[in-house]
Amino acid sequence: MPQKACIEYMPLMAYIADMDYLLQTPAQLAKHLPSLRNARHLTQAQLGMLVGLNQTRIAKIEADPQRVSFGQLFKILSALGVQVQLLTNEADSEPKTPPDAADW
């Protein structure tokens, strides 16, 4: 019979100060994913339970973030209390309204 897990954790702000990182490569993300998980005091297995993946899959994603779908990545980041912000390289650009999904 499968075991049910109960994971309790404090809000991320109780552990760390605001952190903003500009990530430009999967290798940079690979360094941050375990740190973010550890800041939440979660094991790979516990994070996996939160997002519906097994521990082995979480380990593979942390080792090589290129192997993850956007959907899985957003689930993981959300479970870790991380928001994603898209930025342009233009120094003086104003925030823009995102295009409709049909325009992609």
C-alpha positions in Angstrom: 0.0 0.0 0.0 1.5 3.4 -0.9 2.5 5.6 1.9 1.1 9.1 2.2 3.5 11.8 3.2 2.8 15.0 5.2 5.4 17.6 4.5 5.4 20.7 6.7 7.6 23.7 5.9 7.8 27.3 6.8 7.4 30.1 4.3 10.6 30.5 2.3 11.1 34.0 3.7 11.6 32.5 7.1 14.8 30.9 5.9 16.4 33.3 3.4 16.4 36.9 2.3 15.2 37.9 -1.2 17.4 36.4 -3.9 17.3 37.5 -7.5 19.5 35.7 -9.9 20.0 36.2 -13.6 20.2 32.7 -15.1 21.3 32.4 -18.7 22.3 28.8 -19.0 21.0 25.4 -17.9 24.3 24.9 -16.0 23.5 28.0 -13.8 20.0 26.6 -13.1 21.6 23.3 -12.1 23.6 25.0 -9.4 20.5 26.8 -8.0 17.9 24.1 -8.0 19.5 22.1 -5.1 20.2 25.3 -3.2 16.6 26.3 -3.5 15.4 22.9 -2.4 17.8 22.8 0.5 16.6 26.3 1.6 13.1 24.7 2.0 14.6 21.8 4.0 13.3 19.3 1.4 14.8 16.1 0.2 14.6 15.2 -3.5 12.0 12.6 -2.5 9.9 15.2 -0.6 10.0 17.7 -3.5 9.1 14.9 -5.9 6.0 14.1 -3.8 5.0 17.8 -3.9 5.1 17.9 -7.7 4.2 14.3 -8.6 7.6 13.1 -9.6 9.9 10.4 -8.1 13.2 11.1 -6.4 15.2 9.8 -9.4 13.5 12.2 -11.7 14.2 15.2 -9.4 17.9 14.1 -9.2 18.1 14.0 -13.0 16.5 17.4 -13.3 18.8 18.9 -10.8 21.8 17.4 -12.6 20.7 18.4 -16.0 17.9 21.0 -16.2 17.9 20.6 -20.0 16.1 17.3 -19.4 12.9 18.9 -18.0 9.8 20.1 -19.6 8.7 23.7 -19.0 5.6 22.3 -17.2 7.7 20.2 -14.8 10.1 23.1 -14.3 7.4 25.5 -13.4 5.8 23.0 -11.0 9.2 22.5 -9.3 9.9 26.3 -9.1 6.4 26.9 -7.7 6.8 24.3 -5.0 10.1 25.9 -4.1 8.5 29.4 -3.8 10.2 30.8 -6.9 8.7 33.1 -9.5 9.9 33.4 -13.0 10.3 36.8 -14.6 11.2 37.3 -18.2 13.5 40.2 -19.0 14.7 41.7 -22.2 18.3 42.6 -22.9 17.3 46.2 -23.7 18.5 48.6 -21.1 15.6 51.1 -21.4 12.8 48.8 -22.3 9.4 49.3 -20.7 7.3 46.3 -19.4 5.2 44.9 -22.2 2.0 43.0 -22.2 2.6 39.4 -23.1 1.3 38.3 -26.5 -1.8 36.1 -26.8 -1.0 32.4 -26.9 -2.3 32.3 -30.4 0.5 34.7 -31.5 3.3 32.3 -30.4 
